[in-house]
């Protein structure tokens, strides 16, 4: 196998109860990631790692494989996702005798991505100069200008005080927000290292309108509205095309 897509979806979300199978735009949240992964020809298989039988049933219904269940100790609030990535790769190596050259993690929390975003990440990775490719988008705040930490005496300070005074955010060094749109990684790198930034990490920029990361009910409501707008826009465009 060359490239395998993985979707990691545990059942115990607290910020949005039942998040991974909650309806978004008329289908379960996890279905968006499955369908986007299946739309990319270079992704040969789409596997879901979950501790939930209900999530597993939904994932299979939308075309993903669920060849194993994730053990409970890798599905807690404080379980590092890196270890879930390792568990999935170790299953393929130990139980099926294969290890993909490339793993693509497609989180459920970024349903506004498009398949082209996954394609762009694979293009960057296939240049052969990175152990991992992540996605970033334009930052809403800057640690040099309007991101602060609170001190023990309740004073606040900039996270990264600049060497000289900066009066406009536009004058700060350019920073980006990491997103959960996609991660493309060398499978051997994941098995041999303890974290992402132990290797050579490259980034692909994703427009902010496709980079929403669902963590709260407010995020979920925003995603629902944006998907409704996108759907309405596509339908309108189709009708115009037919008229022309």
MDAnalysis code that builds the backbone (N, CA, C; Angstrom):
import MDAnalysis as mda
import numpy as np

u = mda.Universe.empty(732, n_residues=244, atom_resindex=np.repeat(np.arange(244), 3), trajectory=True)
u.add_TopologyAttr("name", ["N", "CA", "C"] * 244)
u.add_TopologyAttr("resid", np.arange(1, 245))
u.add_TopologyAttr("resname", ["UNK", "UNK", "UNK", "UNK", "UNK", "UNK", "UNK", "UNK", "UNK", "UNK", "UNK", "UNK", "UNK", "UNK", "UNK", "UNK", "UNK", "UNK", "UNK", "UNK", "UNK", "UNK", "UNK", "UNK", "UNK", "UNK", "UNK", "UNK", "UNK", "UNK", "UNK", "UNK", "UNK", "UNK", "UNK", "UNK", "UNK", "UNK", "UNK", "UNK", "UNK", "UNK", "UNK", "UNK", "UNK", "UNK", "UNK", "UNK", "UNK", "UNK", "UNK", "UNK", "UNK", "UNK", "UNK", "UNK", "UNK", "UNK", "UNK", "UNK", "UNK", "UNK", "UNK", "UNK", "UNK", "UNK", "UNK", "UNK", "UNK", "UNK", "UNK", "UNK", "UNK", "UNK", "UNK", "UNK", "UNK", "UNK", "UNK", "UNK", "UNK", "UNK", "UNK", "UNK", "UNK", "UNK", "UNK", "UNK", "UNK", "UNK", "UNK", "UNK", "UNK", "UNK", "UNK", "UNK", "UNK", "UNK", "UNK", "UNK", "UNK", "UNK", "UNK", "UNK", "UNK", "UNK", "UNK", "UNK", "UNK", "UNK", "UNK", "UNK", "UNK", "UNK", "UNK", "UNK", "UNK", "UNK", "UNK", "UNK", "UNK", "UNK", "UNK", "UNK", "UNK", "UNK", "UNK", "UNK", "UNK", "UNK", "UNK", "UNK", "UNK", "UNK", "UNK", "UNK", "UNK", "UNK", "UNK", "UNK", "UNK", "UNK", "UNK", "UNK", "UNK", "UNK", "UNK", "UNK", "UNK", "UNK", "UNK", "UNK", "UNK", "UNK", "UNK", "UNK", "UNK", "UNK", "UNK", "UNK", "UNK", "UNK", "UNK", "UNK", "UNK", "UNK", "UNK", "UNK", "UNK", "UNK", "UNK", "UNK", "UNK", "UNK", "UNK", "UNK", "UNK", "UNK", "UNK", "UNK", "UNK", "UNK", "UNK", "UNK", "UNK", "UNK", "UNK", "UNK", "UNK", "UNK", "UNK", "UNK", "UNK", "UNK", "UNK", "UNK", "UNK", "UNK", "UNK", "UNK", "UNK", "UNK", "UNK", "UNK", "UNK", "UNK", "UNK", "UNK", "UNK", "UNK", "UNK", "UNK", "UNK", "UNK", "UNK", "UNK", "UNK", "UNK", "UNK", "UNK", "UNK", "UNK", "UNK", "UNK", "UNK", "UNK", "UNK", "UNK", "UNK", "UNK", "UNK", "UNK", "UNK", "UNK", "UNK", "UNK", "UNK", "UNK", "UNK", "UNK", "UNK", "UNK", "UNK", "UNK"])
u.atoms.positions = np.array([
    [0.843, -1.208, 0.000],
    [0.000, 0.000, 0.000],
    [0.870, 1.247, 0.000],
    [0.469, 2.220, -0.746],
    [1.224, 3.464, -0.801],
    [0.662, 4.504, 0.162],
    [-0.645, 4.795, 0.047],
    [-1.250, 5.860, 0.851],
    [-2.578, 5.383, 1.437],
    [-2.700, 5.523, 2.744],
    [-3.932, 5.152, 3.447],
    [-4.439, 6.362, 4.218],
    [-5.741, 6.606, 4.122],
    [-6.376, 7.665, 4.888],
    [-6.940, 7.116, 6.182],
    [-6.733, 7.847, 7.261],
    [-7.226, 7.454, 8.575],
    [-8.099, 8.566, 9.142],
    [-9.204, 8.165, 9.746],
    [-10.073, 9.112, 10.443],
    [-10.188, 8.634, 11.882],
    [-9.768, 9.468, 12.805],
    [-9.737, 9.114, 14.223],
    [-10.920, 9.790, 14.912],
    [-11.842, 8.974, 15.406],
    [-13.117, 9.513, 15.898],
    [-13.548, 8.755, 17.144],
    [-13.205, 9.297, 18.289],
    [-13.601, 8.624, 19.522],
    [-15.031, 9.007, 19.899],
    [-15.601, 8.242, 20.801],
    [-17.008, 8.444, 21.121],
    [-17.287, 9.349, 22.293],
    [-16.269, 9.817, 23.006],
    [-16.524, 10.518, 24.266],
    [-16.369, 12.020, 24.237],
    [-16.699, 12.664, 23.138],
    [-16.551, 14.120, 23.062],
    [-17.393, 14.819, 24.121],
    [-16.782, 15.766, 24.831],
    [-17.502, 16.517, 25.868],
    [-17.921, 17.902, 25.392],
    [-17.085, 18.546, 24.571],
    [-17.426, 19.878, 24.072],
    [-18.700, 19.866, 23.248],
    [-18.850, 18.827, 22.412],
    [-20.050, 18.634, 21.595],
    [-20.446, 17.168, 21.756],
    [-21.338, 16.844, 22.678],
    [-21.706, 15.439, 22.896],
    [-22.163, 14.759, 21.604],
    [-21.643, 13.555, 21.386],
    [-21.993, 12.820, 20.175],
    [-21.514, 13.472, 18.903],
    [-20.463, 14.282, 18.998],
    [-20.027, 15.137, 17.889],
    [-19.839, 14.386, 16.580],
    [-19.158, 13.276, 16.613],
    [-18.750, 12.631, 15.366],
    [-19.898, 12.057, 14.550],
    [-21.049, 11.825, 15.196],
    [-22.210, 11.346, 14.433],
    [-23.379, 12.322, 14.513],
    [-23.150, 13.497, 15.065],
    [-24.185, 14.538, 15.083],
    [-24.414, 15.042, 13.658],
    [-25.649, 15.293, 13.314],
    [-25.976, 15.706, 11.950],
    [-25.458, 17.109, 11.659],
    [-24.758, 17.228, 10.546],
    [-24.242, 18.508, 10.064],
    [-24.546, 18.597, 8.577],
    [-25.338, 19.565, 8.193],
    [-25.674, 19.704, 6.782],
    [-26.391, 18.485, 6.228],
    [-27.118, 17.774, 7.069],
    [-27.921, 16.659, 6.604],
    [-27.266, 15.289, 6.676],
    [-26.040, 15.217, 7.214],
    [-25.407, 13.907, 7.377],
    [-24.474, 13.944, 8.585],
    [-24.089, 12.783, 9.108],
    [-23.227, 12.769, 10.289],
    [-21.904, 13.479, 10.028],
    [-21.384, 14.123, 11.059],
    [-20.128, 14.865, 10.908],
    [-19.031, 14.004, 10.285],
    [-18.893, 12.768, 10.748],
    [-17.804, 11.929, 10.247],
    [-17.946, 11.643, 8.749],
    [-19.171, 11.683, 8.240],
    [-19.393, 11.388, 6.818],
    [-18.670, 12.379, 5.916],
    [-18.547, 13.631, 6.353],
    [-17.861, 14.632, 5.523],
    [-16.411, 14.218, 5.277],
    [-15.708, 13.816, 6.330],
    [-14.307, 13.418, 6.173],
    [-14.179, 12.154, 5.331],
    [-15.087, 11.199, 5.540],
    [-15.027, 9.959, 4.762],
    [-15.209, 10.261, 3.278],
    [-16.225, 11.033, 2.945],
    [-16.499, 11.324, 1.541],
    [-15.373, 12.126, 0.903],
    [-14.795, 13.066, 1.648],
    [-13.687, 13.857, 1.104],
    [-12.471, 12.975, 0.845],
    [-12.198, 12.039, 1.747],
    [-11.062, 11.129, 1.558],
    [-11.296, 10.194, 0.380],
    [-12.510, 9.668, 0.263],
    [-12.822, 8.750, -0.837],
    [-12.750, 9.441, -2.196],
    [-12.861, 10.768, -2.206],
    [-12.816, 11.519, -3.464],
    [-11.398, 11.723, -3.974],
    [-10.394, 11.340, -3.193],
    [-8.997, 11.532, -3.579],
    [-8.450, 10.198, -4.094],
    [-8.148, 10.141, -5.367],
    [-7.737, 8.887, -5.983],
    [-6.482, 8.289, -5.397],
    [-5.567, 9.122, -4.915],
    [-4.309, 8.598, -4.379],
    [-4.474, 7.908, -3.023],
    [-5.590, 8.160, -2.354],
    [-5.854, 7.488, -1.074],
    [-6.501, 6.140, -1.373],
    [-5.773, 5.069, -1.106],
    [-6.194, 3.735, -1.524],
    [-7.227, 3.104, -0.596],
    [-7.145, 3.416, 0.681],
    [-8.098, 2.901, 1.659],
    [-8.434, 4.022, 2.627],
    [-9.646, 3.982, 3.186],
    [-10.051, 4.935, 4.222],
    [-10.467, 4.131, 5.442],
    [-9.690, 4.241, 6.520],
    [-9.922, 3.483, 7.738],
    [-10.343, 4.425, 8.864],
    [-11.277, 3.981, 9.674],
    [-11.712, 4.740, 10.844],
    [-11.238, 4.034, 12.102],
    [-10.619, 4.790, 12.988],
    [-10.209, 4.307, 14.302],
    [-11.155, 4.896, 15.330],
    [-11.917, 4.044, 16.011],
    [-12.884, 4.522, 16.996],
    [-13.048, 3.498, 18.106],
    [-13.511, 3.978, 19.249],
    [-13.855, 3.095, 20.367],
    [-15.363, 2.880, 20.449],
    [-16.116, 3.478, 19.528],
    [-17.579, 3.484, 19.578],
    [-18.168, 2.588, 18.497],
    [-18.987, 1.631, 18.904],
    [-19.661, 0.770, 17.929],
    [-20.622, 1.568, 17.060],
    [-21.244, 2.591, 17.637],
    [-22.179, 3.412, 16.871],
    [-21.445, 4.192, 15.782],
    [-20.318, 4.786, 16.135],
    [-19.512, 5.492, 15.134],
    [-19.046, 4.515, 14.064],
    [-18.630, 3.323, 14.477],
    [-18.164, 2.320, 13.520],
    [-19.252, 1.965, 12.509],
    [-20.483, 1.803, 12.980],
    [-21.588, 1.473, 12.072],
    [-21.831, 2.590, 11.069],
    [-21.806, 3.837, 11.554],
    [-22.020, 4.985, 10.661],
    [-20.879, 5.071, 9.652],
    [-19.664, 4.865, 10.108],
    [-18.506, 4.953, 9.211],
    [-18.608, 3.923, 8.087],
    [-18.967, 2.711, 8.429],
    [-19.113, 1.673, 7.397],
    [-20.224, 2.032, 6.411],
    [-21.305, 2.608, 6.920],
    [-22.427, 2.966, 6.050],
    [-22.024, 3.996, 5.004],
    [-21.005, 4.808, 5.315],
    [-20.558, 5.835, 4.367],
    [-19.316, 5.415, 3.586],
    [-18.932, 4.138, 3.689],
    [-17.895, 3.623, 2.810],
    [-16.516, 3.449, 3.391],
    [-16.341, 3.699, 4.687],
    [-15.029, 3.516, 5.316],
    [-14.883, 2.099, 5.866],
    [-13.661, 1.699, 6.078],
    [-13.370, 0.435, 6.747],
    [-13.179, 0.693, 8.242],
    [-13.628, -0.261, 9.055],
    [-13.355, -0.212, 10.495],
    [-12.847, -1.599, 10.887],
    [-11.581, -1.894, 10.596],
    [-11.067, -3.246, 10.809],
    [-10.718, -3.572, 12.254],
    [-10.709, -2.575, 13.122],
    [-10.375, -2.788, 14.530],
    [-11.091, -1.734, 15.366],
    [-11.189, -1.981, 16.658],
    [-11.718, -0.990, 17.589],
    [-10.554, -0.425, 18.402],
    [-10.598, 0.862, 18.634],
    [-9.530, 1.487, 19.397],
    [-9.683, 1.151, 20.884],
    [-8.609, 0.767, 21.559],
    [-8.721, 0.432, 22.987],
    [-9.063, 1.660, 23.825],
    [-9.775, 1.461, 24.949],
    [-10.233, 2.592, 25.777],
    [-9.115, 3.527, 26.220],
    [-7.925, 3.005, 26.515],
    [-6.863, 3.882, 27.024],
    [-6.340, 4.837, 25.961],
    [-6.707, 4.605, 24.701],
    [-6.321, 5.526, 23.625],
    [-7.488, 6.397, 23.173],
    [-8.582, 6.373, 23.945],
    [-9.766, 7.140, 23.555],
    [-10.262, 8.041, 24.677],
    [-9.379, 8.366, 25.615],
    [-9.750, 9.285, 26.699],
    [-9.522, 10.730, 26.262],
    [-10.045, 11.656, 27.063],
    [-9.835, 13.082, 26.780],
    [-8.351, 13.436, 26.701],
    [-7.546, 12.769, 27.536],
    [-6.127, 13.120, 27.624],
    [-5.230, 12.167, 26.834],
    [-5.822, 11.332, 25.994],
    [-5.015, 10.399, 25.208],
    [-4.371, 11.128, 24.035],
    [-3.047, 11.080, 23.895],
    [-2.399, 11.744, 22.751],
    [-2.833, 11.108, 21.432],
    [-3.229, 11.931, 20.499],
    [-3.647, 11.411, 19.198],
    [-2.501, 10.682, 18.502],
    [-1.285, 11.112, 18.775],
    [-0.114, 10.464, 18.175],
    [-0.106, 8.963, 18.479],
    [-0.498, 8.597, 19.699],
    [-0.516, 7.185, 20.071],
    [-1.628, 6.437, 19.346],
    [-2.749, 7.110, 19.082],
    [-3.812, 6.488, 18.279],
    [-3.325, 6.279, 16.848],
    [-2.542, 7.229, 16.323],
    [-1.959, 7.065, 14.992],
    [-1.051, 5.835, 14.964],
    [-0.218, 5.720, 15.987],
    [0.684, 4.565, 16.062],
    [-0.100, 3.258, 16.139],
    [-1.146, 3.242, 16.954],
    [-1.943, 2.025, 17.120],
    [-2.518, 1.569, 15.783],
    [-3.032, 2.505, 15.001],
    [-3.612, 2.153, 13.704],
    [-2.562, 1.589, 12.758],
    [-1.398, 2.210, 12.724],
    [-0.324, 1.723, 11.851],
    [0.181, 0.362, 12.313],
    [0.302, 0.191, 13.624],
    [0.765, -1.092, 14.151],
    [-0.233, -2.207, 13.849],
    [-1.527, -1.871, 13.851],
    [-2.520, -2.882, 13.485],
    [-2.274, -3.362, 12.054],
    [-2.117, -2.432, 11.129],
    [-1.899, -2.824, 9.737],
    [-0.625, -3.646, 9.587],
    [0.431, -3.234, 10.275],
    [1.706, -3.956, 10.165],
    [1.613, -5.344, 10.799],
    [1.017, -5.423, 11.990],
    [1.037, -6.673, 12.728],
    [-0.065, -7.640, 12.315],
    [-1.253, -7.113, 11.967],
    [-2.382, -7.977, 11.659],
    [-2.561, -8.239, 10.166],
    [-2.172, -7.285, 9.332],
    [-2.350, -7.459, 7.893],
    [-1.025, -7.620, 7.160],
    [0.084, -7.419, 7.875],
    [1.390, -7.600, 7.265],
    [1.780, -6.523, 6.289],
    [1.142, -5.358, 6.380],
    [1.456, -4.254, 5.472],
    [1.577, -2.959, 6.276],
    [2.389, -2.066, 5.769],
    [2.517, -0.737, 6.360],
    [2.537, 0.270, 5.222],
    [1.586, 1.208, 5.212],
    [1.578, 2.182, 4.108],
    [2.826, 3.048, 4.142],
    [3.245, 3.477, 2.968],
    [4.351, 4.427, 2.916],
    [3.919, 5.771, 3.494],
    [2.656, 6.106, 3.252],
    [2.148, 7.418, 3.641],
    [0.827, 7.258, 4.375],
    [0.682, 7.952, 5.503],
    [-0.608, 8.002, 6.177],
    [-1.159, 9.419, 6.073],
    [-2.450, 9.509, 5.866],
    [-3.130, 10.803, 5.819],
    [-4.183, 10.790, 6.922],
    [-4.047, 11.679, 7.886],
    [-5.066, 11.822, 8.920],
    [-6.031, 12.916, 8.474],
    [-7.323, 12.561, 8.438],
    [-8.358, 13.484, 7.975],
    [-9.343, 13.683, 9.130],
    [-9.068, 14.613, 10.036],
    [-9.916, 14.774, 11.222],
    [-11.360, 15.125, 10.886],
    [-12.270, 14.640, 11.705],
    [-13.686, 14.944, 11.504],
    [-13.996, 16.405, 11.794],
    [-13.119, 17.070, 12.525],
    [-13.416, 18.414, 13.025],
    [-13.280, 19.508, 11.984],
    [-12.879, 19.167, 10.748],
    [-12.726, 20.178, 9.686],
    [-13.583, 19.817, 8.481],
    [-14.901, 19.802, 8.631],
    [-15.769, 19.335, 7.545],
    [-15.850, 20.278, 6.357],
    [-15.360, 21.500, 6.486],
    [-15.446, 22.460, 5.392],
    [-14.302, 22.323, 4.388],
    [-13.350, 21.438, 4.669],
    [-12.271, 21.202, 3.698],
    [-12.856, 20.711, 2.372],
    [-12.076, 20.802, 1.332],
    [-12.418, 20.225, 0.039],
    [-11.379, 19.159, -0.308],
    [-11.715, 18.206, -1.166],
    [-10.717, 17.212, -1.570],
    [-9.428, 17.832, -2.106],
    [-9.520, 19.012, -2.741],
    [-8.320, 19.650, -3.265],
    [-7.332, 19.976, -2.154],
    [-7.819, 20.219, -0.938],
    [-6.918, 20.495, 0.182],
    [-6.092, 19.257, 0.514],
    [-6.708, 18.082, 0.452],
    [-5.968, 16.831, 0.654],
    [-4.986, 16.605, -0.488],
    [-5.421, 16.886, -1.701],
    [-4.538, 16.742, -2.855],
    [-3.303, 17.643, -2.713],
    [-3.524, 18.882, -2.279],
    [-2.409, 19.819, -2.135],
    [-1.408, 19.337, -1.087],
    [-1.913, 18.745, -0.007],
    [-1.022, 18.216, 1.030],
    [-0.207, 17.040, 0.495],
    [-0.852, 16.176, -0.265],
    [-0.131, 15.054, -0.853],
    [0.916, 15.542, -1.856],
    [0.579, 16.559, -2.629],
    [1.544, 17.127, -3.581],
    [2.796, 17.622, -2.849],
    [2.586, 18.330, -1.743],
    [3.716, 18.860, -0.983],
    [4.551, 17.735, -0.386],
    [3.872, 16.729, 0.166],
    [4.593, 15.616, 0.776],
    [5.394, 14.838, -0.271],
    [4.819, 14.672, -1.441],
    [5.465, 13.857, -2.468],
    [6.684, 14.532, -3.101],
    [6.958, 15.762, -2.691],
    [8.225, 16.380, -3.105],
    [9.414, 15.677, -2.457],
    [9.150, 14.925, -1.364],
    [10.169, 14.099, -0.750],
    [11.115, 14.798, 0.195],
    [10.766, 15.984, 0.670],
    [11.682, 16.727, 1.549],
    [11.095, 16.978, 2.929],
    [9.965, 16.333, 3.256],
    [9.343, 16.522, 4.568],
    [8.942, 15.172, 5.136],
    [9.034, 15.065, 6.472],
    [8.517, 13.886, 7.166],
    [7.016, 14.003, 7.379],
    [6.531, 15.240, 7.413],
    [5.109, 15.478, 7.661],
    [4.695, 16.785, 7.013],
    [3.441, 16.823, 6.593],
    [2.845, 18.054, 6.057],
    [1.586, 18.334, 6.861],
    [1.470, 19.571, 7.343],
    [0.292, 19.996, 8.085],
    [-0.394, 21.106, 7.304],
    [-1.545, 21.525, 7.802],
    [-2.266, 22.624, 7.168],
    [-2.315, 23.820, 8.105],
    [-2.238, 25.010, 7.519],
    [-2.286, 26.247, 8.288],
    [-3.231, 27.220, 7.584],
    [-3.668, 28.197, 8.348],
    [-4.473, 29.260, 7.774],
    [-4.056, 30.574, 8.413],
    [-4.563, 31.687, 7.905],
    [-4.177, 32.996, 8.432],
    [-4.578, 33.120, 9.901],
    [-3.668, 33.588, 10.725],
    [-3.925, 33.716, 12.155],
    [-4.851, 34.894, 12.444],
    [-5.746, 34.702, 13.399],
    [-6.637, 35.780, 13.815],
    [-5.989, 36.675, 14.873],
    [-4.998, 36.168, 15.551],
    [-4.304, 36.915, 16.599],
    [-2.810, 36.741, 16.411],
    [-2.030, 37.650, 16.987],
    [-0.579, 37.565, 16.903],
    [0.025, 37.526, 18.306],
    [0.944, 36.596, 18.579],
    [1.598, 36.569, 19.890],
    [2.476, 37.790, 20.126],
    [2.785, 38.527, 19.057],
    [3.594, 39.734, 19.184],
    [2.756, 40.990, 19.445],
    [1.420, 40.865, 19.313],
    [0.597, 42.082, 19.355],
    [-0.641, 41.960, 20.252],
    [-1.448, 40.914, 20.090],
    [-2.693, 40.854, 20.858],
    [-3.017, 39.457, 21.394],
    [-1.973, 38.675, 21.690],
    [-2.121, 37.446, 22.457],
    [-1.332, 37.614, 23.746],
    [-1.967, 37.365, 24.878],
    [-1.342, 37.668, 26.164],
    [-1.401, 36.467, 27.100],
    [-0.523, 36.497, 28.099],
    [-0.553, 35.534, 29.201],
    [-0.780, 36.303, 30.497],
    [-1.407, 35.648, 31.466],
    [-1.667, 36.270, 32.759],
    [-0.575, 35.851, 33.753],
    [-0.020, 36.807, 34.449],
    [1.018, 36.545, 35.431],
    [0.399, 36.238, 36.801],
    [1.231, 35.812, 37.745],
    [0.738, 35.452, 39.082],
    [0.074, 36.632, 39.790],
    [0.520, 37.853, 39.487],
    [-0.066, 39.038, 40.128],
    [-1.213, 39.630, 39.305],
    [-1.714, 38.862, 38.322],
    [-2.834, 39.248, 37.459],
    [-2.473, 40.237, 36.366],
    [-1.230, 40.647, 36.291],
    [-0.823, 41.451, 35.140],
    [-0.808, 40.560, 33.899],
    [-1.002, 41.191, 32.741],
    [-0.887, 40.435, 31.503],
    [0.285, 40.962, 30.688],
    [0.928, 40.052, 29.971],
    [2.037, 40.392, 29.095],
    [1.822, 39.725, 27.747],
    [2.402, 40.318, 26.726],
    [2.368, 39.680, 25.419],
    [3.037, 38.312, 25.486],
    [2.527, 37.381, 24.717],
    [3.121, 36.047, 24.683],
    [4.566, 36.131, 24.196],
    [4.806, 36.934, 23.162],
    [6.148, 37.101, 22.625],
    [6.428, 38.593, 22.460],
    [6.936, 39.256, 23.483],
    [7.210, 40.694, 23.367],
    [8.183, 40.973, 22.234],
    [7.827, 41.873, 21.312],
    [8.733, 42.166, 20.184],
    [9.935, 42.983, 20.640],
    [10.976, 42.947, 19.820],
    [12.191, 43.680, 20.162],
    [11.963, 45.185, 20.141],
    [11.052, 45.648, 19.251],
    [10.709, 47.074, 19.193],
    [9.195, 47.193, 19.263],
    [8.709, 48.346, 19.653],
    [7.269, 48.550, 19.795],
    [6.567, 48.429, 18.436],
    [5.430, 47.735, 18.449],
    [4.634, 47.554, 17.229],
    [3.255, 48.129, 17.481],
    [2.818, 49.034, 16.614],
    [1.531, 49.696, 16.831],
    [0.400, 49.102, 16.013],
    [0.726, 48.264, 15.000],
    [-0.315, 47.652, 14.172],
    [-0.022, 46.159, 14.025],
    [-1.077, 45.354, 14.080],
    [-0.884, 43.911, 13.921],
    [-0.270, 43.592, 12.562],
    [-0.589, 44.418, 11.541],
    [-0.066, 44.171, 10.197],
    [1.459, 44.261, 10.131],
    [2.067, 44.909, 11.151],
    [3.519, 45.071, 11.161],
    [4.235, 43.956, 11.916],
    [3.516, 43.018, 12.474],
    [4.135, 41.930, 13.232],
    [4.675, 40.859, 12.290],
    [5.594, 40.033, 12.757],
    [6.021, 38.887, 11.947],
    [4.813, 38.021, 11.597],
    [4.796, 37.461, 10.399],
    [3.667, 36.658, 9.945],
    [3.627, 35.344, 10.712],
    [2.482, 35.051, 11.295],
    [2.268, 33.772, 11.966],
    [0.997, 33.136, 11.399],
    [0.858, 31.846, 11.614],
    [-0.290, 31.109, 11.102],
    [-0.933, 30.294, 12.216],
    [-2.211, 30.024, 12.050],
    [-2.896, 29.061, 12.906],
    [-2.789, 27.690, 12.262],
    [-2.371, 26.692, 13.040],
    [-2.455, 25.329, 12.538],
    [-3.918, 24.918, 12.499],
    [-4.296, 24.129, 11.517],
    [-5.670, 23.676, 11.377],
    [-5.721, 22.152, 11.448],
    [-6.926, 21.621, 11.515],
    [-7.092, 20.163, 11.502],
    [-7.607, 19.688, 10.143],
    [-7.308, 20.421, 9.099],
    [-7.775, 20.032, 7.768],
    [-7.160, 18.703, 7.351],
    [-5.847, 18.537, 7.556],
    [-5.192, 17.288, 7.159],
    [-3.786, 17.235, 7.725],
    [-3.316, 15.998, 7.900],
    [-1.923, 15.718, 8.240],
    [-1.470, 14.593, 7.309],
    [-0.366, 14.796, 6.636],
    [0.216, 13.750, 5.795],
    [1.587, 13.419, 6.375],
    [1.812, 12.133, 6.646],
    [3.029, 11.755, 7.356],
    [3.639, 10.477, 6.798],
    [4.938, 10.373, 6.948],
    [5.642, 9.131, 6.692],
    [5.299, 8.161, 7.814],
    [4.778, 6.982, 7.471],
    [4.336, 6.035, 8.488],
    [5.481, 5.596, 9.392],
    [6.665, 5.381, 8.828],
    [7.815, 4.981, 9.644],
    [8.189, 6.088, 10.623],
    [8.065, 7.329, 10.198],
    [8.362, 8.447, 11.091],
    [7.442, 8.427, 12.307],
    [6.159, 8.172, 12.098],
    [5.207, 8.128, 13.217],
    [5.578, 7.023, 14.191],
    [5.981, 5.868, 13.682],
    [6.304, 4.739, 14.550],
    [7.625, 4.926, 15.295],
    [8.492, 5.750, 14.747],
    [9.835, 5.866, 15.319],
    [10.050, 7.131, 16.146],
    [9.073, 8.019, 16.162],
    [9.238, 9.279, 16.888],
    [8.060, 9.523, 17.820],
    [8.245, 10.497, 18.724],
    [7.246, 10.736, 19.762],
    [6.356, 11.938, 19.481],
    [6.637, 12.669, 18.420],
    [5.829, 13.848, 18.155],
    [6.122, 14.452, 16.797],
    [5.187, 15.259, 16.347],
    [5.231, 15.836, 15.006],
    [6.499, 16.635, 14.742],
    [6.860, 17.527, 15.676],
    [7.941, 18.463, 15.404],
    [9.320, 17.902, 15.707],
    [9.406, 16.577, 15.857],
    [10.713, 15.935, 15.891],
    [11.279, 15.758, 14.479],
    [10.458, 16.020, 13.490],
    [10.889, 15.837, 12.112],
    [10.815, 17.112, 11.306],
    [10.986, 16.948, 10.004],
    [10.901, 18.071, 9.065],
    [9.427, 18.257, 8.697],
    [8.858, 19.388, 9.113],
    [7.427, 19.622, 8.920],
    [7.235, 20.766, 7.930],
    [6.460, 20.497, 6.886],
    [6.066, 21.528, 5.931],
    [4.580, 21.831, 6.116],
    [4.140, 22.931, 5.517],
    [2.745, 23.339, 5.688],
    [2.126, 23.725, 4.352],
    [0.837, 23.460, 4.246],
    [0.024, 23.894, 3.112],
    [-1.013, 24.870, 3.636],
    [-1.136, 26.005, 2.965],
    [-2.090, 27.033, 3.383],
    [-3.487, 26.686, 2.892],
    [-4.466, 26.822, 3.788],
    [-5.867, 26.579, 3.469],
    [-6.645, 27.861, 3.748],
    [-7.512, 28.292, 2.839],
    [-8.310, 29.506, 3.100],
    [-9.112, 29.366, 4.390],
    [-9.254, 30.462, 5.086],
    [-9.880, 30.423, 6.402],
    [-11.300, 29.880, 6.341],
    [-12.013, 30.089, 5.219],
    [-13.397, 29.615, 5.121],
    [-13.481, 28.096, 5.011],
    [-12.343, 27.419, 4.788],
    [-12.338, 25.954, 4.747],
    [-11.600, 25.360, 5.941],
    [-11.196, 26.192, 6.881],
    [-10.312, 25.736, 7.951],
    [-10.960, 25.735, 9.332],
    [-12.269, 25.927, 9.409],
    [-12.940, 25.936, 10.713],
    [-12.717, 24.610, 11.427],
    [-12.322, 24.685, 12.696],
    [-12.063, 23.504, 13.520],
    [-13.159, 23.404, 14.573],
    [-13.968, 22.363, 14.497],
    [-15.100, 22.225, 15.414],
    [-14.640, 21.682, 16.759],
    [-14.801, 22.506, 17.791],
    [-14.457, 22.095, 19.149],
    [-15.590, 22.357, 20.128],
    [-16.491, 23.284, 19.772],
    [-17.594, 23.671, 20.653],
    [-18.902, 23.666, 19.869],
    [-20.003, 23.819, 20.604],
    [-21.299, 23.920, 19.936],
    [-21.375, 25.157, 19.053],
    [-20.724, 26.245, 19.462],
    [-20.699, 27.442, 18.612],
    [-20.011, 27.137, 17.286],
    [-18.876, 26.430, 17.342],
    [-18.193, 26.030, 16.106],
    [-19.122, 25.186, 15.231],
    [-19.840, 24.267, 15.875],
    [-20.737, 23.374, 15.133],
    [-21.824, 24.175, 14.426],
    [-22.395, 25.143, 15.133],
    [-23.449, 25.973, 14.533],
    [-22.892, 26.795, 13.380],
    [-21.678, 27.316, 13.543],
    [-21.060, 28.091, 12.465],
    [-20.817, 27.221, 11.239],
    [-20.341, 25.989, 11.463],
    [-20.109, 25.082, 10.345],
    [-21.410, 24.764, 9.621],
    [-22.471, 24.559, 10.383],
    [-23.767, 24.251, 9.785],
    [-24.225, 25.400, 8.887],
    [-24.056, 26.629, 9.361],
    [-24.456, 27.788, 8.559],
    [-23.596, 27.929, 7.304],
    [-22.304, 27.713, 7.442],
    [-21.411, 27.850, 6.293],
    [-21.675, 26.771, 5.245],
    [-21.979, 25.569, 5.690],
    [-22.311, 24.504, 4.745],
    [-23.617, 24.818, 4.031],
    [-24.588, 25.366, 4.766],
    [-25.853, 25.741, 4.135],
    [-25.618, 26.808, 3.076],
    [-24.753, 27.789, 3.374],
    [-24.447, 28.839, 2.401],
    [-23.739, 28.250, 1.179],
    [-22.809, 27.338, 1.419],
    [-22.080, 26.723, 0.306],
    [-23.039, 25.928, -0.580],
    [-23.930, 25.174, 0.043],
    [-24.891, 24.369, -0.709],
    [-25.815, 25.246, -1.537],
    [-26.289, 26.327, -0.915],
    [-27.164, 27.251, -1.636],
    [-26.430, 27.901, -2.803],
    [-25.169, 28.252, -2.584],
    [-24.382, 28.866, -3.653],
    [-24.149, 27.915, -4.802],
    [-23.864, 26.640, -4.493],
    [-23.658, 25.653, -5.550],
    [-24.931, 25.419, -6.354],
    [-26.065, 25.369, -5.649],
    [-27.332, 25.165, -6.349],
    [-27.649, 26.338, -7.256],
    [-27.393, 27.549, -6.773],
    [-27.643, 28.736, -7.567],
    [-26.763, 28.734, -8.812],
    [-25.475, 28.362, -8.612],
    [-24.551, 28.322, -9.750],
    [-24.987, 27.318, -10.788],
    [-25.500, 26.171, -10.351],
    [-25.944, 25.142, -11.277],
    [-27.105, 25.638, -12.118],
    [-28.041, 26.326, -11.470],
    [-29.203, 26.816, -12.211],
    [-28.763, 27.846, -13.246],
    [-27.841, 28.717, -12.853],
    [-27.366, 29.713, -13.805],
    [-26.684, 29.042, -14.989],
    [-25.911, 27.985, -14.693],
    [-25.229, 27.273, -15.759],
    [-26.210, 26.664, -16.737],
    [-27.321, 26.140, -16.239],
    [-28.297, 25.526, -17.119],
    [-28.945, 26.573, -18.007],
    [-29.166, 27.762, -17.461],
    [-29.782, 28.816, -18.260],
    [-28.859, 29.239, -19.387],
    [-27.583, 29.401, -19.066],
    [-26.609, 29.813, -20.085],
    [-26.498, 28.736, -21.152],
])
